[in-house]
Amino acid sequence: MKTFTNEDYLNIKKKAREVFQDNIHKNIVKEMMEKDWPSIRNFPYQSYKKIKEWQLKRISYIVDYAYENIPLYRKKYDAIGFKKGDIKTWKDYDKLPILTKEELINGFPNEIVKDLADLNITTRSSGSSGKFVTIAVSKDAIYNDTIQGFRQYYLQTNNRYKPTDTVLFIYTCPWWITEVDHLYKSEFLPTTTKIDDAIKKIKELRPKIISTYPTYLERISEKKVDLSQYGVDTVIVHSEQSNRSFRDKLEKELNVKIVDEYSSEELTRIALECPYHTYHIEEDACYVETVNPKTFKKTKNGEPGILIGTNLLNLSTPIIKYNQGDLVILDKPTKCSCKNNCRTMKKIEGRFMDSIKINKNEYVPASSFMDIAYNWFLEFNIPVHGLRYQFVQYQKNELTLYLIKGPFDIDLETIKNSIYLLIPHDMKLKIEIVKEFPEIKGHKYRPVINLCKEDE
């Protein structure tokens, strides 16, 4: 098999854009909505017994597909003596080995897909880990994920959302499908957008829902705006950790409801905070369990553990028993006023994020730096697979970017220019290629760290 080059990697983007230029995808989602919307909409409200039965059947199919078609899984499962059809009970599923991000990185491209043509549609995960992994995504997964997204809006607004409402994403990049038959419309702003410009756009669009990062929303709140006056009902925050007291504070300042979404590129939506502040797992998007961080033995309900998940939508690069790396507590379904019968999640230990100080009274949110890194591939033609990054501000008017290279060549000058879209040109930027990130006392790894003293 030929070597996968920088050019091959960058062509992924071109192919993906070509695939989704056709309106046929909106029409397919429309047809799926007409056929499947009631069952998808009501999935969380059926009995948990039925949910578990559906999950086991779906997982059995995904595991068999992965074993027959994906070289990475063929090797992993042959090593334990797995045969097609072996997943008949949950105890059978428990015997499967855990998948790591490093395996996905090292297996790219030939080991993680059935055919390289599957890489026509991909996504990249980095987020709070700062480590890029590229995975292929099936069109069916995108269609189903889109429809589950519509359900999310109903769930998290307590059914105040209507198909005629607009959702504004202030995020890394727009979603593949932005409307269905002139309904379920979404709009997009990059997080590099200046806060005043974002507020102006919100006033113009009057979205019912805004989906963004906590640190970006915090910058909006500093402008003393009442978002409800601009038609906003609910803000969904994600990708960075935020606690309930933080969200309560912003709710009062912005005069809107604020709820959390826990998700990842690999597993899609994992758990959603309902209007009554309970996190319900999205059981038809992913199956999750927890393991002891030292022994990797399965933990019981109510016990903390590392999240392990299986994506129930995507077949192009199946994600089976994947080590998400976050510390959480899973529990059985609870009697909640929202009537959701899925399991619940507590104590999501993601990573808090810092903002970078650019002058005495102005900061750039961590989300903007995470998004500029995400867009090194999408907008700046940097092949990011396997690349790791960390921004550290040690003192005012200075920023250091540490990079651990992946298998592809990277253009440091282009990376430097991209960062100067966020920070003033008189701010010193240092980029260092390292083998390991520096140890910073009192700080576990985060992609963005501000070590400046407040009086600087």
Residue pairs with C-beta under 8 A, 6 or more apart in sequence:
1 110
4 108
4 109
4 110
6 383
6 408
6 409
8 109
9 134
9 383
9 385
9 408
10 377
10 381
10 383
12 119
12 120
12 122
12 134
13 377
13 378
13 381
15 119
15 120
15 121
16 120
16 121
16 122
19 120
19 121
19 139
20 121
20 176
20 177
25 139
25 142
25 143
25 176
25 177
26 177
26 179
26 180
26 181
28 143
29 143
29 146
29 147
29 177
29 180
30 180
30 181
32 143
32 144
32 147
33 147
33 150
33 180
36 147
37 147
40 144
40 147
40 148
40 151
40 284
41 151
41 154
43 51
43 151
43 283
43 284
44 155
44 280
44 282
44 283
44 340
44 341
44 342
45 339
45 340
45 341
46 341
47 341
48 332
48 333
48 341
48 342
48 343
51 283
51 284
51 341
51 342
54 284
55 283
55 284
55 287
55 312
56 87
56 89
56 90
56 93
58 312
59 87
59 93
59 287
59 310
59 312
59 320
60 85
60 87
60 88
62 310
62 312
62 315
62 318
62 320
63 73
63 77
63 86
63 87
63 93
63 96
63 318
63 320
64 84
64 85
64 87
65 315
65 318
66 73
66 77
66 318
66 320
67 73
67 74
67 77
67 82
67 84
68 74
68 84
69 114
70 111
70 112
70 113
70 114
70 317
70 318
71 107
71 110
71 111
71 112
72 103
72 104
72 107
72 111
72 112
73 318
73 320
75 111
76 97
76 99
77 96
77 97
79 97
80 95
80 96
80 97
82 95
82 96
86 92
87 93
87 96
94 298
96 320
96 321
97 321
98 291
98 296
98 308
98 321
98 322
98 323
99 319
99 320
99 321
99 322
99 323
100 322
100 323
101 125
101 129
101 131
101 133
101 266
101 322
101 323
101 325
104 112
104 133
104 135
104 266
104 317
105 131
105 133
105 385
105 386
105 406
108 133
108 134
108 385
108 386
109 116
109 119
109 134
110 116
112 135
112 136
112 317
113 119
113 136
113 316
113 317
114 316
118 136
118 138
118 316
118 317
119 134
119 136
120 136
121 136
121 137
121 138
121 139
121 142
121 316
122 134
122 135
122 136
122 137
123 134
123 135
123 137
123 265
124 132
124 133
124 134
124 135
124 265
124 374
124 377
124 384
124 385
125 132
125 133
125 135
125 264
125 265
125 266
126 132
126 133
126 370
126 373
126 374
126 384
126 389
126 447
127 239
127 264
127 265
127 370
127 447
128 239
128 240
128 241
128 350
128 351
128 353
128 446
128 447
129 325
129 445
129 447
130 373
130 388
130 389
130 390
130 445
130 446
130 447
131 386
131 387
131 388
132 377
132 384
132 385
132 386
132 387
132 388
132 406
133 266
133 385
133 386
134 384
134 385
135 265
135 266
135 314
135 316
135 317
135 319
136 316
136 317
137 314
137 316
137 317
138 313
138 314
138 315
138 316
140 313
140 315
141 268
141 311
141 313
141 314
141 315
141 316
142 176
142 177
143 177
144 313
145 268
145 269
145 285
145 313
146 175
146 176
146 177
146 180
148 268
148 269
148 282
148 284
148 285
149 175
149 269
150 163
150 184
152 236
152 261
152 269
152 272
153 161
153 165
153 167
153 208
153 209
154 161
155 272
155 274
155 280
155 338
155 340
156 209
156 234
156 236
156 259
156 261
156 272
156 273
156 274
156 275
157 208
157 209
157 233
157 234
157 257
157 275
158 274
158 275
158 338
160 208
160 233
160 234
161 208
161 209
161 233
161 234
162 208
163 183
163 184
164 183
165 185
165 207
165 208
165 209
166 185
166 186
166 187
166 205
166 206
166 207
166 208
166 209
167 184
167 185
167 186
167 187
167 207
167 208
167 209
167 210
167 211
168 186
168 187
168 188
168 189
168 201
168 202
168 205
168 207
168 209
168 210
168 211
169 175
169 186
169 187
169 188
169 189
169 210
169 211
169 212
170 188
170 189
170 190
170 191
170 193
170 198
170 210
170 211
170 212
170 213
170 216
171 188
171 189
171 190
171 191
171 211
171 212
171 213
171 371
172 190
172 191
172 370
172 371
172 374
172 375
172 378
173 188
173 190
173 374
173 375
173 378
174 186
174 188
175 186
175 188
178 185
178 186
178 187
178 188
179 185
179 186
187 201
187 205
187 207
189 198
189 201
190 371
190 375
191 212
191 213
191 216
191 365
191 367
191 368
191 371
192 368
192 371
192 372
192 421
192 422
193 201
195 219
195 220
195 222
195 223
196 223
198 220
199 220
199 223
199 225
202 210
202 227
202 230
202 232
203 230
206 230
206 231
206 232
207 231
207 232
208 231
208 232
208 233
208 234
209 232
209 233
209 234
209 235
209 236
210 217
210 227
210 232
210 234
210 235
210 236
211 235
211 236
211 237
211 238
211 261
212 235
212 236
212 237
212 238
212 367
213 237
213 238
213 239
213 240
213 353
213 365
213 366
213 367
213 370
214 237
214 240
214 241
214 242
214 246
214 247
214 353
214 367
215 240
215 353
215 355
215 365
215 366
215 367
216 365
216 367
216 368
217 235
217 237
217 250
217 254
217 258
218 250
218 355
218 365
219 355
219 363
219 365
220 227
220 254
221 250
221 253
221 254
224 253
225 254
226 254
226 255
227 235
227 254
227 255
227 256
228 254
228 255
228 256
229 255
232 254
232 256
233 256
233 257
234 256
234 257
234 258
234 259
235 250
235 254
235 256
235 257
235 258
235 259
236 258
236 259
236 260
236 261
237 247
237 258
237 259
237 260
237 261
238 260
238 261
238 262
238 263
239 263
239 367
239 370
240 350
240 351
240 352
240 353
240 366
240 367
241 348
241 349
241 350
241 351
241 352
241 353
242 260
244 277
247 258
247 259
247 260
250 258
251 257
251 258
257 275
259 272
259 273
259 274
259 275
259 277
260 272
260 273
260 279
261 269
261 272
261 273
262 269
262 270
262 271
262 272
262 279
262 345
262 348
262 350
263 269
263 270
264 270
264 324
266 309
266 311
266 319
266 322
266 324
267 285
267 286
267 288
267 309
267 310
267 311
267 319
267 322
267 324
268 282
268 285
268 286
268 311
268 313
268 314
269 282
269 285
269 286
270 281
270 282
270 285
270 286
270 288
270 307
270 309
270 324
270 345
271 279
271 280
271 281
271 282
271 344
271 345
271 348
272 279
272 280
272 282
273 279
274 280
274 336
274 338
274 340
275 338
276 336
276 337
276 338
278 334
278 336
278 338
278 340
278 344
279 344
279 345
279 346
279 348
280 336
280 338
280 340
280 342
280 343
280 344
280 345
281 288
281 330
281 342
281 343
281 344
281 345
282 342
283 342
283 343
284 312
285 311
285 312
285 313
286 309
286 310
286 311
286 312
287 309
287 310
287 312
288 307
288 308
288 309
288 310
288 324
288 330
288 345
289 298
289 299
289 305
289 307
289 308
289 309
289 330
290 298
290 299
290 303
290 304
290 305
290 306
290 307
290 308
290 328
290 329
290 330
291 297
291 298
291 299
291 305
291 306
291 308
292 298
292 299
292 305
292 306
293 305
293 306
293 327
296 306
298 305
299 305
301 330
301 331
301 332
302 329
302 330
302 331
303 329
304 327
304 328
304 329
304 347
305 327
305 328
305 329
305 330
306 323
306 324
306 325
306 326
306 327
307 323
307 324
307 325
307 326
307 327
307 328
308 321
308 322
308 323
308 324
309 319
309 321
309 322
309 324
310 319
310 320
310 321
310 322
311 318
311 319
311 320
311 322
326 348
326 349
326 350
327 347
327 349
328 345
328 346
328 347
328 348
328 349
329 345
329 346
329 347
330 343
330 344
330 345
330 346
331 343
331 344
331 345
331 346
332 343
332 344
333 340
333 341
333 342
333 343
333 344
334 344
336 344
351 444
351 445
351 446
351 447
352 446
353 365
353 366
353 367
353 370
353 446
353 447
353 448
354 366
354 393
354 446
354 448
354 449
354 450
355 363
355 364
355 365
355 366
355 448
355 450
356 363
356 364
356 366
356 369
356 391
356 393
356 399
356 422
356 423
356 448
356 450
357 363
357 393
357 396
357 450
357 452
357 456
358 364
358 423
358 424
358 427
359 424
364 422
364 423
366 447
366 448
368 422
369 391
369 419
369 422
369 447
369 448
370 447
370 448
372 418
372 419
372 421
372 422
373 384
373 389
373 447
375 418
376 382
376 384
376 387
376 414
376 415
376 418
377 383
377 384
379 418
380 414
380 415
380 418
381 411
381 414
382 410
382 411
382 414
382 415
383 406
383 408
383 409
383 410
384 406
384 408
384 410
385 406
385 407
385 408
386 405
386 406
386 407
386 408
387 403
387 404
387 405
387 406
387 408
387 410
388 403
388 404
388 406
388 437
389 401
389 402
389 403
389 404
389 447
390 401
390 402
390 437
390 445
390 446
390 447
390 448
390 449
391 399
391 400
391 401
391 402
391 447
391 448
391 449
392 399
392 400
392 402
392 438
392 440
392 449
392 451
393 399
393 400
393 449
393 450
393 451
393 452
394 400
394 451
394 452
395 451
395 452
395 456
396 452
396 456
397 426
397 427
397 428
398 427
398 428
398 429
398 430
399 419
399 423
399 427
399 428
399 429
399 430
400 429
400 430
400 431
400 432
401 415
401 419
401 429
401 430
401 431
401 432
402 432
402 434
402 437
402 438
403 410
403 415
403 431
403 432
403 433
403 434
404 433
404 434
404 435
404 436
404 437
405 433
412 431
415 431
416 429
416 431
419 429
420 429
423 429
437 445
440 449
440 451
443 449
